Amino acid sequence: MFTDEEGFQWCNYSAMAALAFTLWDISITTADEVEQIWRKPWSFLKLTYLFIRYFSPIAQIMSTVITLGLAARPVLTKGECMFVAGFQGIASQMLMLGVQIILILRVRALYHDPSRASFFVDTLLRGLFVLEFALMTTLFGLAIPQIEYGPHCVVTAFPSVAIGFLLAPILFESLLFSLTMAKFYRSVKDGWGRETVLARFIQDGIWAFLLPFVFLTVNTCCMALLKGAISSVAYSWLLAIPPFAGYRLVLNMSHLLTLNERYRPSAGVTNPVLVDTIPELTQPFETYDCTLTTDLEMIDAESYQSRTDLEMVDTQSFQSRPESASHGR
């Protein structure tokens, strides 16, 4: 068994490793971010991306600085320890909910159609998300006064109610994953399972669920089974892995739009997952003018290229050309 001092050291090692991983991944994806995010219009999805992308390292640094600062003080009150635990819990909750917003947008896009099933899924996800937020907040508020602290305000024992704080997102994300796989199964039955874009879209959803799920489960097991300061050893990865999965999903979805031209609406693809899902989900980043695309397809390519001075042509004269252009085609 680890002593509290040894557990405190291992918690610090784990925190440094998580922070190093986060900063490393940010550094290697900066070019993609500039191309796929910063050059696009502002949107809700863009704001969510930026929040989970940069609040993650900020929260990790602040948590480490606060912990090390308190470690230098000989005597700490329970109120100070509750402040540290409160900050860490709120930060992890905000990041987990931010990632879930992206997962919800993916599922809503997959089920985006005028049917009653789409309305039911949308209403269900909204209701469960609000319920999860309320449940996590309540459980965390009940757990804070019951948490036991050791040297340097390191948590040495969690109350049983604190386990529910992590079980709630595990259950909700399991539902999101099930809905994603159900849609994928339907697409496979329809003969679209081997499409490159669809396969990439589903693969991203699988690993983006499994990776945070593993770390949430590990943290839950540590809280429930380990005693002493070592029980907090995996906490820092809650601030690193779920945000990593979330912002990687956004970057990958932006890449999917340009992966292959034949998956765009102008290519005549009829699979609703490819035509509707990806543009619907990434609408803030890539906007397709389907009307313009249809008009251009009706114009002969050679004739179109010869119209370099289109703006100089009288509008009435231009409108008289579609019929002759389509005959030329």
C-alpha positions as CSV (number, residue, x, y, z in Angstrom):
1,M,0.0,0.0,0.0
2,F,1.1,3.6,-0.6
3,T,1.4,6.1,2.2
4,D,-0.3,9.5,1.7
5,E,3.0,11.1,0.9
6,E,3.8,8.5,-1.8
7,G,0.2,8.8,-3.1
8,F,0.7,12.6,-3.3
9,Q,3.8,12.2,-5.3
10,W,2.2,9.7,-7.7
11,C,-0.7,12.1,-8.2
12,N,1.8,14.9,-9.1
13,Y,3.5,12.6,-11.6
14,S,0.2,11.7,-13.1
15,A,-0.8,15.4,-13.4
16,M,2.4,16.3,-15.1
17,A,2.0,13.4,-17.6
18,A,-1.5,14.4,-18.4
19,L,-0.5,18.1,-18.9
20,A,2.4,17.1,-21.1
21,F,0.1,14.9,-23.2
22,T,-2.4,17.8,-23.7
23,L,0.3,20.3,-24.6
24,W,1.9,17.9,-27.0
25,D,-1.3,17.1,-28.8
26,I,-2.2,20.8,-29.1
27,S,1.2,21.5,-30.6
28,I,0.9,18.9,-33.3
29,T,-2.6,19.9,-34.3
30,T,-2.2,23.6,-34.4
31,A,-1.8,23.7,-38.2
32,D,-5.1,21.8,-38.6
33,E,-6.8,24.1,-36.1
34,V,-5.7,27.2,-38.0
35,E,-7.0,25.7,-41.3
36,Q,-10.2,24.0,-40.1
37,I,-11.3,26.3,-37.2
38,W,-9.8,29.8,-37.1
39,R,-10.5,30.5,-40.8
40,K,-14.2,29.5,-40.5
41,P,-17.1,31.7,-39.2
42,W,-18.0,31.8,-35.6
43,S,-20.6,29.3,-34.4
44,F,-21.7,27.4,-31.4
45,L,-19.7,24.3,-32.4
46,K,-16.6,26.5,-32.8
47,L,-17.0,28.0,-29.4
48,T,-17.5,24.6,-27.9
49,Y,-14.4,23.4,-29.6
50,L,-12.3,26.3,-28.3
51,F,-13.6,25.9,-24.8
52,I,-12.7,22.2,-24.4
53,R,-9.5,22.7,-26.4
54,Y,-8.0,25.4,-24.2
55,F,-9.8,25.2,-20.9
56,S,-8.4,21.7,-20.5
57,P,-4.7,22.8,-20.1
58,I,-5.8,25.9,-18.2
59,A,-7.7,23.8,-15.7
60,Q,-4.8,21.3,-15.4
61,I,-2.2,24.1,-14.8
62,M,-4.5,25.9,-12.3
63,S,-5.1,22.6,-10.4
64,T,-1.4,21.9,-10.2
65,V,-0.5,25.4,-9.2
66,I,-3.1,25.4,-6.4
67,T,-2.1,22.0,-5.2
68,L,1.6,22.8,-5.1
69,G,0.9,26.2,-3.5
70,L,-1.0,24.6,-0.7
71,A,1.7,21.9,-0.3
72,A,4.1,24.7,0.8
73,R,1.8,25.6,3.8
74,P,2.2,23.6,7.0
75,V,-1.5,23.8,8.1
76,L,-4.5,23.7,5.8
77,T,-8.2,24.1,6.8
78,K,-10.9,21.9,5.5
79,G,-12.5,24.9,3.8
80,E,-9.3,25.4,1.7
81,C,-9.3,21.7,0.8
82,M,-13.0,21.9,-0.2
83,F,-12.1,24.8,-2.4
84,V,-9.5,22.8,-4.2
85,A,-11.8,19.8,-4.6
86,G,-14.6,22.1,-5.7
87,F,-12.5,23.6,-8.5
88,Q,-11.4,20.2,-9.7
89,G,-14.9,18.8,-9.7
90,I,-16.4,21.8,-11.5
91,A,-13.6,21.9,-14.1
92,S,-14.0,18.2,-14.9
93,Q,-17.8,18.5,-15.1
94,M,-17.7,21.4,-17.5
95,L,-15.2,19.6,-19.8
96,M,-17.2,16.4,-19.8
97,L,-20.4,18.3,-20.6
98,G,-18.7,20.2,-23.3
99,V,-17.5,17.0,-25.0
100,Q,-21.0,15.5,-24.6
101,I,-22.4,18.5,-26.5
102,I,-20.3,17.6,-29.5
103,L,-21.4,13.9,-29.2
104,I,-25.0,15.0,-29.0
105,L,-24.6,17.1,-32.1
106,R,-23.2,14.1,-34.0
107,V,-26.2,11.9,-32.9
108,R,-28.7,14.6,-33.7
109,A,-27.2,15.0,-37.2
110,L,-27.3,11.2,-37.8
111,Y,-31.0,11.3,-37.0
112,H,-31.7,14.5,-38.8
113,D,-34.9,13.9,-40.8
114,P,-38.5,15.0,-40.6
115,S,-39.7,11.8,-39.0
116,R,-41.1,11.3,-35.5
117,A,-38.1,9.3,-34.6
118,S,-35.8,12.3,-35.1
119,F,-38.1,14.5,-32.9
120,F,-38.1,11.8,-30.2
121,V,-34.3,11.4,-30.3
122,D,-33.8,15.1,-30.1
123,T,-36.2,15.6,-27.2
124,L,-34.8,12.6,-25.4
125,L,-31.2,13.8,-25.6
126,R,-32.1,17.3,-24.5
127,G,-34.0,16.0,-21.5
128,L,-31.3,13.5,-20.5
129,F,-28.6,16.1,-20.8
130,V,-30.4,18.5,-18.5
131,L,-31.1,15.6,-16.1
132,E,-27.5,14.5,-16.1
133,F,-26.3,18.1,-15.4
134,A,-28.7,18.4,-12.5
135,L,-27.8,15.0,-11.1
136,M,-24.0,15.6,-11.4
137,T,-24.3,19.0,-9.7
138,T,-26.5,17.6,-6.9
139,L,-24.3,14.6,-6.2
140,F,-21.1,16.7,-6.3
141,G,-22.7,19.2,-3.8
142,L,-23.6,16.3,-1.5
143,A,-20.1,14.7,-1.8
144,I,-17.9,17.7,-1.1
145,P,-18.5,18.0,2.6
146,Q,-18.0,14.2,3.1
147,I,-14.7,13.9,1.2
148,E,-11.8,13.1,3.5
149,Y,-8.5,15.0,2.9
150,G,-4.9,14.1,3.7
151,P,-1.7,16.1,3.6
152,H,-1.7,18.9,1.0
153,C,-5.5,18.6,0.6
154,V,-5.1,15.4,-1.4
155,V,-8.3,13.4,-1.3
156,T,-7.8,10.2,0.7
157,A,-11.4,8.9,0.7
158,F,-14.5,9.5,-1.4
159,P,-18.0,9.0,-0.1
160,S,-20.2,6.5,-2.0
161,V,-22.4,9.4,-3.4
162,A,-19.3,10.7,-5.3
163,I,-19.3,7.5,-7.4
164,G,-22.5,8.7,-9.0
165,F,-20.8,11.8,-10.2
166,L,-18.9,9.7,-12.7
167,L,-21.5,7.1,-13.3
168,A,-24.0,9.6,-14.7
169,P,-21.7,10.6,-17.7
170,I,-20.8,7.0,-18.3
171,L,-24.4,6.0,-18.7
172,F,-25.3,8.9,-20.8
173,E,-22.4,8.5,-23.2
174,S,-23.2,4.8,-23.4
175,L,-26.6,5.8,-24.7
176,L,-25.1,8.2,-27.3
177,F,-22.8,5.4,-28.4
178,S,-25.7,3.0,-28.8
179,L,-27.6,5.4,-30.9
180,T,-24.6,6.0,-33.1
181,M,-24.1,2.2,-33.7
182,A,-27.8,1.7,-34.4
183,K,-27.6,4.2,-37.2
184,F,-24.4,2.6,-38.5
185,Y,-26.0,-0.8,-38.5
186,R,-28.9,0.6,-40.5
187,S,-26.5,2.1,-43.0
188,V,-24.7,-1.3,-43.3
189,K,-28.0,-3.0,-44.1
190,D,-28.6,-0.4,-46.7
191,G,-25.3,-1.2,-48.4
192,W,-23.3,1.8,-47.3
193,G,-21.1,0.2,-44.7
194,R,-18.0,0.3,-46.9
195,E,-18.1,4.0,-47.8
196,T,-14.9,5.7,-46.8
197,V,-16.5,8.8,-45.3
198,L,-19.2,6.9,-43.4
199,A,-16.6,4.4,-42.1
200,R,-14.4,7.2,-40.8
201,F,-17.3,9.0,-39.3
202,I,-18.3,5.9,-37.3
203,Q,-14.8,5.0,-36.4
204,D,-14.2,8.4,-34.9
205,G,-17.4,8.0,-32.9
206,I,-16.2,4.6,-31.5
207,W,-12.8,5.6,-30.3
208,A,-14.1,9.0,-29.0
209,F,-16.5,7.0,-26.8
210,L,-14.2,4.2,-25.7
211,L,-11.3,6.4,-24.7
212,P,-13.1,8.7,-22.3
213,F,-15.2,5.7,-21.1
214,V,-12.1,3.8,-20.1
215,F,-10.7,6.8,-18.1
216,L,-14.0,7.5,-16.5
217,T,-14.2,3.8,-15.5
218,V,-10.7,3.8,-14.2
219,N,-11.3,6.9,-12.1
220,T,-14.5,5.4,-10.7
221,C,-12.7,2.2,-9.7
222,C,-9.9,4.2,-8.1
223,M,-12.4,6.3,-6.1
224,A,-14.3,3.2,-5.0
225,L,-11.5,0.7,-4.4
226,L,-8.3,2.5,-3.5
227,K,-7.7,4.1,-0.1
228,G,-5.5,7.0,0.7
229,A,-4.1,9.7,-1.6
230,I,-3.4,7.2,-4.4
231,S,-7.2,7.1,-5.0
232,S,-6.9,10.5,-6.9
233,V,-4.0,9.3,-9.1
234,A,-6.1,9.2,-12.3
235,Y,-8.1,12.4,-11.8
236,S,-5.9,14.6,-13.9
237,W,-6.6,12.5,-16.9
238,L,-10.3,13.4,-16.7
239,L,-9.2,16.9,-17.6
240,A,-7.1,15.7,-20.5
241,I,-8.7,12.7,-22.3
242,P,-12.4,13.6,-22.7
243,P,-11.4,17.1,-24.1
244,F,-8.8,15.5,-26.4
245,A,-11.5,13.2,-27.8
246,G,-13.9,16.1,-28.3
247,Y,-11.8,18.5,-30.2
248,R,-10.3,15.7,-32.3
249,L,-13.8,14.8,-33.4
250,V,-14.4,18.4,-34.6
251,L,-11.1,18.5,-36.5
252,N,-11.7,15.0,-38.0
253,M,-15.3,16.0,-39.1
254,S,-13.9,19.0,-40.9
255,H,-11.4,16.8,-42.7
256,L,-14.2,14.5,-43.8
257,L,-15.8,17.3,-45.8
258,T,-12.8,17.4,-48.2
259,L,-11.8,13.7,-48.0
260,N,-13.5,12.9,-51.3
261,E,-15.4,15.1,-53.7
262,R,-17.8,12.3,-54.7
263,Y,-19.4,12.4,-51.2
264,R,-20.6,16.0,-51.7
265,P,-24.2,16.6,-52.7
266,S,-23.1,17.7,-56.2
267,A,-21.9,14.2,-56.8
268,G,-25.3,12.7,-56.7
269,V,-24.8,10.6,-53.6
270,T,-28.1,9.4,-52.2
271,N,-27.0,7.9,-48.8
272,P,-28.6,10.2,-46.2
273,V,-25.8,9.6,-43.7
274,L,-23.2,11.0,-46.2
275,V,-25.3,13.7,-47.7
276,D,-27.2,15.0,-44.7
277,T,-25.2,14.0,-41.6
278,I,-21.7,15.5,-42.2
279,P,-22.8,18.8,-43.8
280,E,-25.5,19.2,-41.1
281,L,-23.1,18.6,-38.3
282,T,-20.3,20.8,-39.7
283,Q,-22.6,23.5,-41.2
284,P,-20.8,26.2,-39.1
285,F,-17.5,25.3,-40.8
286,E,-18.5,24.4,-44.4
287,T,-21.6,25.8,-46.1
288,Y,-22.7,24.4,-49.4
289,D,-24.8,26.4,-51.7
290,C,-26.8,23.5,-53.2
291,T,-28.8,25.9,-55.5
292,L,-25.6,27.2,-57.0
293,T,-24.2,23.7,-57.4
294,T,-27.3,22.5,-59.2
295,D,-27.2,25.5,-61.6
296,L,-23.6,25.0,-62.4
297,E,-24.2,21.3,-63.2
298,M,-26.8,22.4,-65.8
299,I,-24.2,24.5,-67.6
300,D,-21.8,23.0,-70.0
301,A,-18.3,23.0,-68.5
302,E,-16.7,24.4,-71.7
303,S,-19.3,27.1,-72.0
304,Y,-19.0,28.0,-68.4
305,Q,-15.2,28.4,-68.6
306,S,-15.6,30.8,-71.5
307,R,-17.7,33.2,-69.4
308,T,-14.8,35.0,-67.7
309,D,-16.6,38.3,-67.8
310,L,-19.9,37.0,-66.4
311,E,-20.5,40.1,-64.2
312,M,-20.4,42.3,-67.4
313,V,-23.2,40.4,-69.0
314,D,-26.7,41.7,-68.8
315,T,-28.9,39.7,-66.3
316,Q,-31.7,39.2,-68.8
317,S,-29.3,37.9,-71.4
318,F,-27.7,35.4,-68.9
319,Q,-31.1,34.0,-67.9
320,S,-31.9,33.1,-71.5
321,R,-28.9,30.7,-71.7
322,P,-29.8,27.7,-69.4
323,E,-31.8,25.9,-72.1
324,S,-29.1,26.2,-74.8
325,A,-26.4,25.3,-72.3
326,S,-28.2,22.1,-71.3
327,H,-28.8,21.1,-75.0
328,G,-25.1,21.7,-75.6
329,R,-24.4,19.3,-72.7
